[in-house]
Amino acid sequence: HHVFLGGYVCRSKENLGVIIRASFLVELRSSAAMEPGKRETWRTTMLLAYQSLGVVYGDLSISPLYVYKSTFADDITHTDSNDEILGVLSFVFWTLTLIPLLKYVSIVLRADDNGEGGTFALYSLICRHANVSLLPNRQLADQDLSTYSLERPPEEVADGSRVRRWLEGHRSLKTALLVMVMIGTCMVIGDGVLTPVISVFSAVSGLELSLSKHQHEYAVTPITCAIIVFLFALQHYGTHRVGFLFAPIILAWLICMSALGVYNIIYWNPQVYMALNPVYMFKFLKKTKKSGWMSLGGILLCMTGSEAMFADLGHFSYSAIQLAFTSLVYPALILGYMGQAAYLTKHHDFDSSYQIGYYISVPEAVRWPVLVLAIMASVVGSQAIISGTFSIINQSQALSCFPRVKVVHTSAKVHGQIYIPEINWMLMVLCIAVTVGFRDTKHMGNASGLAVITVMLVTTCLTSLVMMLCWHRPPALALAFFVFFGSIEALYFSASLTKFLDGAWVPLLLALILVAVMFVWHHTTVKKYEFDLHNKVTMEWLLALCDRLGMVRVPGIGLVYTDLTSGVPANFSRFVTNLPAFHRVLVFVCVKSVPVPRVLPAERYLVGRVGPPGHRSYRCIVRYGYRDVHQDVDSFETELVESLASFIRLDALFRCSDARSDADYERENAFTVIGSNPLRRRISYDDTHDSASSVEIRVDSPTGSSRTNTIELAAVAAPRVVKRVRFLVDPGSPDAEDKQMLEELHELCEAREAGTAFIMGHSHVKAKPGSSLLRRLAIGYGYNFLRRNCRSPDVVLRVPPASLLEVGMVYVL
């Protein structure tokens, strides 16, 4: 027996191992040769830093519009001694220095998940290094993914191992960790409601200096609502068409803010830089006491948008975001705040409190151009948080933490630009409701501040775990990080909670509703998986049933969708018990999300046999990351059949080479990684014994070889639309194994021509007798309501309705 391997022909078992090792070394050298090319040049870093201004820093850049106005709205007053304004400036400077600059830019941005950032990126990192996921579908094969890299095995580090065992040994800790991640996610969604409102409202409020108070009340709110409606109406078209304008707008705004800051410092009070001394913070708190502590709820708004640096890390690089912040954004913000403070130290008599804002310090000659630029910058900043909300909901959905919703990819070129219609219109309605309901910066700032600081607290907690579990740092260092930054954020958080009745109830109410929805969905999904796991049947039972009932095999391919990675699902056993017939080629398909951002196409499919080879039953596990785009059904079906054909050839090769015994081929947990590249990786995984062996081979025959025949799989899906799959076989060997392989490939060809049916479960969930009232409400009513009103699995997986066969299934949980 021989096989073509990277241009060489192997005709013996001994040469097979030599060429396999040579092929593996060539691949390693090729990968190593490409490493230097992956490094960013300084031109690339500069370009990415420029582009990040419009996507990452829009929200943070416009915070000077409302920080001072929110701080002096109620709790403290601006007096002639200037102790209040200088103390607030000192707080703003040190807050921007410690949290965005030191915490995020220097530490948190390094906790990326293969270049991705955000709450779920941290959670996926923790799930890979510790078994803390509540969904028990973890496989040994997942650890072989390229993006599933571990720096060191966790058991090599004693301290990290103790923490890991402590988390893994308590289910309550796993649940608490998941709830904390959900709270952070819900607060990001709440920020997606509040940030557009306060940003646009504060920008439009510049009209207050040109209109009377009566006119101002009836002009600002309608204009803000109109801009918000326009902003959300544009989401359907995507941002790639106008995205090139975002960076110039924010750049112009930062330059404008810096210039105005320098002008006000020089013209009004050059000594304002003395407020950067932290002593002014203690003087401020000593004089204002409780009211000064409560005013911290307005000061923390200067950090609004800091989390976007981490959440949008996947679109840029660490060096680009770091360069943009340290060289431009941070200095511009400091100059902007110092300029406002310099002006206010020389002006104390205002007709009303709402005039202590940004526009009062803008010279009248340039006030209208600055107003227009500020409105444009607020729209850009709002767009960034809206896109981030879509992204985090998509990640939550991929990890079974959010009901299924429609996800539209608005750009074929730019990865990650998505639009979720249902969420978009809900956000718009909530934004308009908050605008009309509050109509002032004070309440909007209180609400936004609580959402912002809660997300930061969650990030601090998760980063501390990442330091111990993933970076293998001493627990003392992680504890120091948590105590230092956590105490600062806890101070601001406590101040925000005092504003509960003055607007801070809004993000708490939104978070409560969203956490309830997410937890009910995730909890019921886990319980359904456990129910399937408990009620699955073995292939031996199915084979015995086939013999007893006289099972009929009909032409075609049957794709049975299941969440299980082993065994025969209960819905299929119910199907064949009542209707003793199924397709000639049977494939149990498990579409599974793994805790990595992306899965390479070459590693997407895990294929194995279910039962003996003559039964023509297979299992295919299709793995997606939480940022992957699911394929359309045509390309998925084609790749699935190609993977089966490649698996059949590999199976015959390894049987012939005696690489494994026949018993190994019928083992339930043995899989082969089948990818789209010419190098196929054969990996035998046995989750029971926790072992794996791998070997690299090339299964494609060279193009144009005279020793090959072509088998073409074709099926007519619609008039003039033909789906074809081609693969090559070698007719030169008369071995029995080759004959068996050819027969199996021909049967696959005939089944493909006969058509494909998609068999899925149609579930109904109810609580088991004796359950508590809360459980009956959550499962019997809450989950079923969400299931009926959200997208069904066949729509999410893009299954054609004409080929769909649903099997009813009642889950008693």
Residue pairs with C-beta under 8 A, 6 or more apart in sequence:
1 11
1 653
1 656
1 657
1 733
1 735
1 737
1 738
2 9
2 10
2 11
2 730
2 732
2 733
3 9
3 10
3 16
3 653
3 697
3 698
3 699
3 730
4 698
4 700
4 701
4 702
4 705
4 730
5 16
5 19
5 20
5 23
5 697
5 698
6 19
6 22
6 23
6 26
6 698
7 702
8 19
10 16
10 19
13 657
13 658
16 657
20 695
20 696
20 697
23 679
23 696
23 697
23 698
24 696
27 679
27 696
40 48
40 317
40 319
40 320
45 317
45 319
45 320
45 323
46 323
48 316
48 317
48 320
49 316
49 320
49 321
49 323
49 324
49 327
50 247
50 251
50 324
51 247
51 316
51 320
52 247
52 312
52 315
52 316
52 320
52 321
52 324
53 61
53 246
53 247
53 250
53 251
53 254
53 324
53 328
53 329
54 243
54 245
54 246
54 247
54 248
54 249
54 250
54 380
54 384
55 243
55 246
55 247
55 312
55 315
55 316
55 384
55 387
56 308
56 309
56 312
56 315
56 316
56 321
56 324
56 384
57 250
57 305
57 308
57 309
57 324
57 325
57 329
58 246
58 250
58 305
58 377
58 380
58 381
58 382
58 383
58 384
59 195
59 199
59 304
59 305
59 308
59 381
59 382
59 384
59 385
60 100
60 303
60 304
60 305
60 306
60 308
60 309
60 329
60 333
60 381
61 250
61 253
61 254
61 257
61 305
61 329
61 332
61 333
61 377
61 381
62 199
62 202
62 203
62 253
62 374
62 377
62 378
62 381
63 301
63 302
63 303
63 304
63 305
63 333
64 257
64 302
64 333
64 336
64 337
64 340
64 358
65 199
65 202
65 203
65 357
65 358
65 374
65 378
66 198
66 199
66 202
66 301
66 357
66 358
66 441
66 444
66 445
67 92
67 298
67 299
67 301
67 302
67 337
68 85
68 88
68 298
68 337
68 340
68 344
68 356
68 357
68 358
69 202
69 354
69 356
69 357
69 358
69 441
69 445
70 297
70 298
70 301
70 441
70 442
70 445
70 446
70 449
71 88
71 295
71 298
71 299
72 78
72 84
72 88
72 295
72 298
72 353
72 356
73 298
73 353
73 440
73 441
73 442
73 445
74 353
74 442
74 502
75 288
75 291
75 292
75 294
75 295
75 298
76 84
76 288
76 291
76 292
76 295
77 84
78 84
78 85
78 344
78 348
78 350
78 356
79 348
80 348
82 344
82 345
83 280
83 283
83 284
83 287
84 284
84 287
84 288
85 341
85 344
85 345
86 272
86 274
86 275
86 280
86 284
86 341
86 345
87 275
87 280
87 281
87 283
87 284
87 285
87 287
87 288
87 292
88 284
88 295
88 299
88 341
89 272
89 275
89 276
89 280
89 337
89 338
89 341
90 275
90 276
90 277
90 278
90 280
90 281
90 284
91 281
91 284
91 296
91 299
92 299
92 302
92 337
93 275
93 276
93 334
93 337
94 278
94 281
95 299
95 300
95 302
95 303
95 488
96 302
96 303
96 330
96 333
96 334
98 485
98 488
99 303
99 306
99 456
99 485
99 488
99 489
100 303
100 306
100 309
100 325
100 330
101 325
101 326
101 330
103 460
103 485
104 306
104 307
104 309
104 310
105 309
105 321
105 322
105 325
105 326
107 463
107 481
108 310
108 459
108 463
109 117
109 309
109 310
109 313
109 318
109 321
109 322
110 318
111 117
111 121
111 122
111 125
111 463
111 466
111 467
111 470
111 471
112 121
112 313
112 318
113 121
113 122
113 124
113 125
113 596
113 597
114 147
114 149
114 596
114 597
114 598
115 313
115 314
115 317
115 597
116 313
116 314
116 597
116 627
117 309
117 310
117 311
117 312
117 313
117 314
118 310
118 311
118 313
118 391
118 392
118 395
119 181
119 184
119 185
119 188
119 311
119 392
119 455
119 458
119 459
119 462
120 181
120 185
120 392
120 395
120 396
120 399
120 626
121 313
121 597
122 459
122 462
122 463
122 465
122 466
123 177
123 178
123 181
123 399
123 462
123 595
124 399
124 595
124 596
124 597
124 626
125 466
125 469
125 470
125 595
126 132
126 177
126 462
126 465
126 466
126 469
126 470
127 133
127 595
128 148
128 150
128 470
128 595
128 596
129 150
129 154
129 160
129 164
129 469
129 470
130 154
130 164
130 167
130 168
130 469
131 138
131 168
132 167
132 168
132 173
132 174
132 177
133 174
133 595
134 171
134 174
134 175
134 178
134 522
134 526
135 400
135 525
135 526
135 529
136 526
136 529
136 530
136 533
137 529
137 563
137 565
137 592
139 565
139 621
139 685
139 687
140 685
140 686
140 687
140 690
140 692
141 606
141 621
141 671
141 673
141 683
141 685
141 692
142 148
142 594
142 623
143 150
144 603
144 673
144 683
144 692
144 694
145 594
145 596
145 599
145 600
145 603
145 623
146 600
146 603
147 596
147 597
147 598
147 599
147 600
147 625
148 594
148 596
151 470
151 471
151 472
152 472
154 160
154 161
154 164
154 469
154 472
155 161
156 472
157 472
159 468
159 472
159 474
159 475
160 468
160 469
160 472
163 465
163 468
163 469
163 475
164 469
166 173
167 173
167 174
167 177
168 174
177 465
178 401
178 522
179 515
179 519
180 458
180 461
180 462
181 401
181 458
181 462
182 401
182 514
182 515
182 518
182 519
183 454
183 458
183 511
183 515
184 454
184 455
184 458
184 459
184 462
185 392
185 396
185 401
185 514
185 518
186 510
186 511
186 514
186 515
186 518
187 451
187 452
187 454
187 455
187 458
187 507
187 511
188 307
188 311
188 388
188 389
188 392
188 451
188 455
189 389
189 392
189 393
189 510
189 514
190 451
190 506
190 507
190 510
190 511
190 514
191 307
191 385
191 389
191 448
191 451
191 452
191 455
191 507
192 385
192 386
192 388
192 389
192 427
193 427
193 430
193 431
193 434
193 506
193 510
194 434
194 444
194 447
194 448
194 451
194 506
194 507
195 304
195 305
195 381
195 382
195 385
195 448
196 228
196 231
196 382
196 385
196 386
196 431
197 224
197 228
197 431
197 434
197 435
197 438
197 444
197 448
198 441
198 444
198 445
198 448
199 378
199 381
199 382
200 224
200 227
200 228
200 231
200 375
200 378
200 379
200 382
201 220
201 221
201 224
201 435
201 441
201 444
202 357
202 358
202 378
202 441
203 371
203 374
203 375
203 377
203 378
204 220
204 223
204 224
204 227
204 375
205 220
205 354
205 357
205 359
205 441
206 358
206 359
206 367
206 370
206 371
206 374
207 216
207 219
207 220
207 223
207 371
208 216
208 220
208 354
208 355
208 357
208 359
209 355
209 359
209 360
209 367
210 367
211 219
213 352
217 439
220 439
221 435
221 436
221 439
224 435
225 432
225 435
225 436
227 375
227 379
228 382
228 428
228 431
228 432
228 435
229 428
229 432
231 379
231 382
231 383
231 386
232 386
232 424
232 425
232 427
232 428
232 431
234 242
235 386
235 419
235 424
236 408
236 410
236 419
236 421
236 424
237 410
238 410
238 411
238 417
238 419
239 246
239 383
239 387
239 410
239 417
240 410
240 411
240 413
240 414
240 417
246 380
246 383
249 373
249 376
249 377
249 380
250 377
250 380
250 381
251 328
252 373
253 373
253 374
253 376
253 377
254 328
254 329
254 332
255 332
256 370
256 373
257 332
257 333
257 335
257 336
257 339
258 331
258 332
258 335
258 336
260 336
260 339
260 361
260 362
260 363
260 366
260 370
261 332
261 335
261 336
261 337
261 338
261 339
261 340
262 335
262 339
263 339
263 363
264 338
264 339
264 340
264 342
264 343
264 361
265 272
265 273
265 335
265 338
265 339
265 342
267 342
268 342
268 343
268 345
268 346
269 341
269 342
269 343
269 345
269 346
270 342
272 338
272 341
272 342
272 345
273 338
274 280
275 338
275 341
284 292
285 292
285 293
288 295
293 494
293 495
294 495
294 498
294 499
295 495
296 491
296 492
296 495
296 496
297 445
297 446
297 449
297 450
297 492
297 495
297 496
297 498
297 499
297 504
298 445
298 446
298 449
299 492
300 449
300 452
300 453
300 492
300 495
300 496
301 445
301 448
301 449
301 452
302 333
302 337
303 452
303 453
303 456
304 448
304 449
304 452
305 381
305 384
305 385
306 452
306 456
307 452
307 455
307 456
307 459
308 384
308 385
308 388
309 321
309 325
310 459
311 388
311 391
311 392
312 321
312 384
312 388
313 321
314 416
314 597
314 627
315 416
339 361
340 358
340 361
343 360
343 361
344 356
344 361
347 360
350 356
350 360
354 440
354 441
357 441
358 374
359 367
359 370
359 371
362 370
386 424
386 427
387 417
389 423
389 427
390 418
390 419
390 420
390 423
390 424
391 416
391 418
393 402
393 405
393 420
393 423
394 407
394 418
394 420
394 626
394 627
395 626
395 627
396 402
396 518
397 403
397 404
397 405
397 407
398 593
398 624
398 625
398 626
398 627
398 628
399 593
399 595
399 626
400 521
400 522
400 525
400 526
400 593
401 518
401 521
401 522
402 517
402 518
402 521
403 517
403 521
403 786
403 787
403 790
404 790
404 791
404 792
404 793
404 795
404 796
405 420
405 422
405 423
405 790
405 791
406 420
406 421
406 422
406 791
407 418
407 419
407 420
408 418
408 419
408 420
408 421
409 417
409 418
409 419
409 629
410 417
410 418
410 419
411 417
415 627
415 629
416 627
430 510
434 444
434 447
434 506
438 444
438 447
438 503
442 502
442 503
443 502
443 503
444 503
445 503
446 496
446 499
446 502
446 503
446 504
447 503
447 504
447 505
447 506
447 507
448 507
449 492
449 496
449 499
449 504
450 493
450 496
450 497
450 499
450 504
450 507
450 508
451 507
451 511
453 489
453 492
453 493
453 496
454 493
454 507
454 511
456 489
457 486
457 489
457 490
457 493
460 481
460 482
460 485
460 486
460 489
461 482
461 486
463 481
464 478
464 479
464 481
464 482
465 478
467 473
467 477
467 478
467 481
468 475
468 478
496 504
497 504
500 508
516 782
517 782
517 786
520 778
520 779
520 782
520 783
520 786
521 783
521 786
523 778
524 765
524 778
524 779
524 783
524 813
527 779
527 811
527 813
528 563
528 763
528 765
528 811
528 813
529 563
529 564
531 811
531 812
531 813
532 562
532 563
532 564
532 569
532 570
533 564
533 567
535 570
536 564
536 566
536 567
536 568
536 569
536 570
537 567
537 568
537 570
537 573
538 567
538 568
539 567
539 568
539 610
539 611
539 615
539 617
539 668
541 568
541 573
542 568
542 573
542 576
542 611
543 611
543 615
545 551
545 573
545 576
545 577
546 576
546 580
549 576
549 577
549 580
550 580
551 576
551 580
551 581
551 582
552 580
552 581
553 581
553 582
553 583
553 584
554 581
554 582
554 583
554 584
555 583
555 584
555 750
555 751
555 754
555 755
556 583
556 584
556 585
556 751
556 754
556 755
556 756
556 757
557 583
557 584
557 585
557 586
557 587
557 641
557 748
557 751
557 752
557 754
557 755
557 756
557 757
558 582
558 583
558 585
558 586
558 587
558 756
558 757
558 759
559 587
559 589
559 640
559 756
559 757
559 758
559 759
560 569
560 572
560 586
560 587
560 588
560 589
560 759
561 589
561 590
561 591
561 758
561 759
561 760
561 761
561 793
561 797
562 569
562 571
562 572
562 588
562 589
562 590
562 761
563 569
563 590
563 592
564 588
564 590
565 590
565 592
565 619
565 621
566 619
566 668
566 669
567 668
568 588
568 610
569 588
569 761
570 809
571 761
571 807
571 809
572 588
572 759
572 807
574 807
574 809
575 582
575 759
575 807
576 582
583 751
583 757
584 616
584 747
584 750
584 751
584 754
585 616
585 617
585 618
585 644
585 747
585 748
585 751
586 610
586 615
586 616
586 617
586 618
587 617
587 618
587 619
587 620
587 640
587 644
588 610
588 617
588 618
588 619
588 620
589 620
589 622
589 640
590 619
590 620
590 621
590 622
591 622
591 624
591 630
591 797
592 621
592 622
592 623
592 624
593 623
593 624
593 625
593 626
594 623
594 624
594 625
595 626
596 625
596 626
597 625
597 626
597 627
597 628
598 625
598 627
598 628
599 623
599 624
599 625
599 628
600 675
601 675
601 676
601 677
602 673
602 675
602 676
602 677
602 679
602 681
603 623
603 673
603 675
603 681
604 622
604 623
604 624
604 675
604 676
605 620
605 621
605 622
605 623
605 639
605 640
605 643
605 673
605 674
605 675
606 620
606 621
606 623
606 671
606 672
606 673
606 674
606 685
607 618
607 619
607 620
607 621
607 643
607 644
607 646
607 647
607 671
607 672
607 674
608 618
608 619
608 647
608 668
608 669
608 670
608 671
608 672
609 617
609 618
609 619
609 651
609 665
609 666
609 670
610 617
610 618
610 619
610 668
611 617
611 666
612 666
613 651
613 665
613 740
613 744
616 744
616 747
618 644
618 647
619 671
620 640
620 643
620 644
621 671
622 636
622 640
624 630
630 796
630 797
630 798
631 639
632 798
633 797
633 798
633 799
633 800
634 717
634 723
636 798
637 723
637 756
638 723
638 724
638 725
639 676
641 713
641 725
641 748
641 752
642 674
642 725
642 727
643 674
644 748
645 711
645 713
645 725
645 727
645 745
645 748
646 674
646 680
646 699
646 727
647 672
647 674
648 741
648 744
648 745
648 748
649 699
649 727
649 729
649 741
649 745
650 672
650 674
650 680
650 682
650 697
650 699
651 665
651 672
651 741
652 737
652 738
652 740
652 741
653 697
653 699
654 660
654 682
655 662
655 665
655 737
656 735
656 737
656 738
659 695
660 684
664 670
664 684
667 686
669 685
669 686
669 687
669 688
670 684
670 685
670 686
671 683
671 684
671 685
672 680
672 681
672 682
672 683
672 684
673 680
673 681
673 682
673 683
674 680
675 681
678 698
678 699
678 700
679 696
679 697
679 698
680 697
680 698
680 699
681 694
681 695
681 696
682 694
682 695
682 697
683 692
683 693
683 694
684 692
684 693
684 694
685 692
686 692
700 728
701 707
701 708
701 728
701 730
705 728
707 730
707 731
707 732
708 728
708 729
708 730
708 731
709 728
709 729
709 730
709 731
710 726
710 727
710 728
710 729
711 726
711 727
711 728
711 729
711 745
711 746
711 749
712 724
712 725
712 726
712 749
713 724
713 725
713 726
713 727
713 748
713 749
713 752
713 753
714 722
714 723
714 724
714 725
714 752
714 753
715 722
715 723
715 752
715 753
715 754
715 755
715 756
716 722
716 723
717 723
725 752
727 745
729 741
729 742
729 745
730 738
731 742
755 803
756 803
757 803
757 804
757 805
758 794
758 799
758 800
758 803
758 804
758 805
759 805
759 806
759 807
760 793
760 794
760 799
760 804
760 805
760 806
760 807
761 806
761 807
761 808
761 809
762 806
762 807
762 808
762 809
763 787
763 809
763 810
763 811
764 784
764 808
764 809
764 810
764 811
765 779
765 780
765 783
765 784
765 787
765 810
765 811
765 813
766 779
766 780
766 810
766 811
766 812
766 813
767 775
767 776
767 779
767 780
767 812
767 813
768 812
768 813
771 779
779 813
794 801
794 804
794 806
